[in-house]
Amino acid sequence: MKAIQISNKSPHLVNLPEPQGDGVKVTIRVASICSSDLHLMSNGWAENRILGHEFAGVTEDGTAVAIEPIVACGACDFCDDGNHNHCNEQAQLLGVGLDGGMAESIIVPPNILVPIPTGLAIENASLIEPLAVALHGLNRANISSKDKILVIGAGAIGLMAIVALQARGLSCDLVARYEHQKIIAAQFQSSAGITDGYSLVIDAVGNSDSVQQAVQRLRPMGRILMLGSFWDGANLDLQFSAKELTIIGAATYQCGSTNRDFAEAAAILANDASIADHMITHRFPLEACNEAFNAAGDRSQGAVKVVFDLPTRQ
């Protein structure tokens, strides 16, 4: 099968044997590039790995599915509560610790398959994963209609946070770096006007500058929801303590069969096809892996979500 494998901190198209083993075989139809894939690759943490934790495909019985990419024991207290990322047996993430979805096929445990609802085209279903991340963050922050909300960062996760807020009847202001991001965000009813006195700031960047801006914009006893990852660490100053602020970490999603973030995300996307039209800015075949990763790594040229389209295999 064809796959994109990382070597020498670069993506390469390779031919590998078909996957073998226990589980359900999925023929992959779409996979997208996440900014974390770029960090993993550039830091040398993805060598000889098939990247891809945002992907969807078709099982051998013809069922269209998204893949919840956390492989956990399923039996510990954390797993019982749907917190598979905190599994006592140390969960593995497809595309990070295990080979992922930038390939023609994969074998996965049946419990991580999420059926794609009618109304959501499979070629757009890789968006389920980043939207689930945003929904999980909103749940972690206990957001309510009383919150005055600012989103910092309008990459894929920042824009998905806006989509998630809109789906729950909430609005926000936005700090965006590029004009194309502001245009897309406006379609999701966010405002580019910025004030002060926010009760919640959603940081979708994850560096010292973004978290310091959050501190400055928050009212006393406000909250920072971290959807961005601190890949290089971050610094806080005295104002954080003086305002008695709270930072809320969020990673991955609620899994399992109850309150499943993937299911809510899939339903939101199925209900509004225009979300995918705005979010997916570039499509490539696997053979164009270098062009795709270059596009994903240069947001100044208009990229938001870059996906790989895989044709139906005969």
HELIX and SHEET records of a PDB file:
HELIX    1   1 SER A   35  SER A   42  1                                   8    
HELIX    2   2 ASP A   77  ASP A   80  1                                   4    
HELIX    3   3 HIS A   84  HIS A   86  5                                   3    
HELIX    4   4 PRO A  110  ILE A  112  5                                   3    
HELIX    5   5 ILE A  122  LEU A  127  5                                   6    
HELIX    6   6 ILE A  128  ARG A  140  1                                  13    
HELIX    7   7 ALA A  156  ALA A  167  1                                  12    
HELIX    8   8 GLU A  179  GLN A  187  1                                   9    
HELIX    9   9 SER A  208  ARG A  217  1                                  10    
HELIX   10  10 LEU A  238  ALA A  242  1                                   5    
HELIX   11  11 ASP A  261  ASN A  271  1                                  11    
HELIX   12  12 SER A  274  MET A  279  1                                   6    
HELIX   13  13 LEU A  286  ALA A  288  5                                   3    
HELIX   14  14 CYS A  289  ALA A  296  1                                   8    
HELIX   15  15 ARG A  299  GLN A  301  5                                   3    
SHEET    1   A 2 LYS A   2  SER A   7  0                                        
SHEET    2   A 2 SER A  10  ASN A  15 -1                                        
SHEET    1   B 5 SER A 105  VAL A 108  0                                        
SHEET    2   B 5 VAL A  24  ILE A  33 -1                                        
SHEET    3   B 5 GLU A  54  THR A  59 -1                                        
SHEET    4   B 5 ALA A  64  ILE A  67 -1                                        
SHEET    5   B 5 LEU A 113  PRO A 115 -1                                        
SHEET    1   C 4 SER A 105  VAL A 108  0                                        
SHEET    2   C 4 VAL A  24  ILE A  33 -1                                        
SHEET    3   C 4 LYS A 305  ASP A 309 -1                                        
SHEET    4   C 4 ILE A 280  PHE A 284  1                                        
SHEET    1   D 2 ILE A  70  VAL A  71  0                                        
SHEET    2   D 2 GLN A  92  LEU A  93 -1                                        
SHEET    1   E 5 ASP A 173  VAL A 175  0                                        
SHEET    2   E 5 ILE A 149  ILE A 152  1                                        
SHEET    3   E 5 TYR A 198  ASP A 203  1                                        
SHEET    4   E 5 LEU A 218  MET A 226  1                                        
SHEET    5   E 5 THR A 246  GLY A 249  1                                        
END                                                                             
